[in-house]
Amino acid sequence: MKSNLMKKLFVRAGIATAAAALAAPTFAAGGLDFSGVSGAIDATSVVAAITAVAAIKVLPGFARWGYNKLIGWFA
């Protein structure tokens, strides 16, 4: 009953793919199958993302320190 109501709301809103996803969920061994999501993520991309965030966090302070050090040589 609740699923039919949700399907009608999605179809009324023009979201036919969401209604189809609710109608036929993918199950593997009794649970949801997230292999497509977890298979696309590997360790190198996670490490690269963490390194990029760390660089964005550290670079302004490092640039300020380097600028002050350079100006100190000439002052």
N, C-alpha and C positions, 0 to 999 in steps of 0.2 A: 504494500500500500504506500509506504513512505517512498520507496524507490520509484513507483509510478508517478507520484506527485513531483519528485525531483526531476524525472525525465521530462515531464510536461513543462516544468519551469525552464529547464535548459533549452528545450526545443522552442519554447515561446521566446526566449531571449536570443535565439539564433545560434546556440552553441551545441550543434549536433554531435560534434566529436566528444564532448564531455559526457553527453548522454550515452553515447556508445561505450565509452570507457566505464561508466557506471553499470551498464548492462552486462558487460562481459569482462570482469577483471581477470588478470592473468595469475594463475596459481601454479606453483611448482612445489611438489612434495608437501602439500597442505598449507603453504604460506605464500605470501606475496613474493614475486620474482623481481628482485632489484639487480639482477646480474648486468643489465644494460647500463645502469647508472654506475655501479661499482667497478665494472670492467673498463669504463672510460677514464677512470681516475688511477694514475700510477704515482709511485713515490717521487719520481723526478719532477713532475708537475707540482706536487705539493711542496717539495723543498724549494723549487723556483719561486713559487708564490710567497712563501714565508720569507725568503731572502729578499724579494722585491719590496715587501712591506717593511722589513727591517731597514733596508736602504733608504726608503722614503722617510722613515722615522729618524734616522741618524744623520742623513746628509745635511740638513740645515744647520745643525750644531757644528758639524765638522767644517762646513764652509765658513761659518762665523769664526771659528777658531783659526782656520787658515788665513782668513783675511786679517784678523787682528795680529797674527804672527808676522805676516808680510809687512803690514803697516809698522809694526814695532821695529823691524830692521831699519827702516828709513827715518824713523822719528827720533 
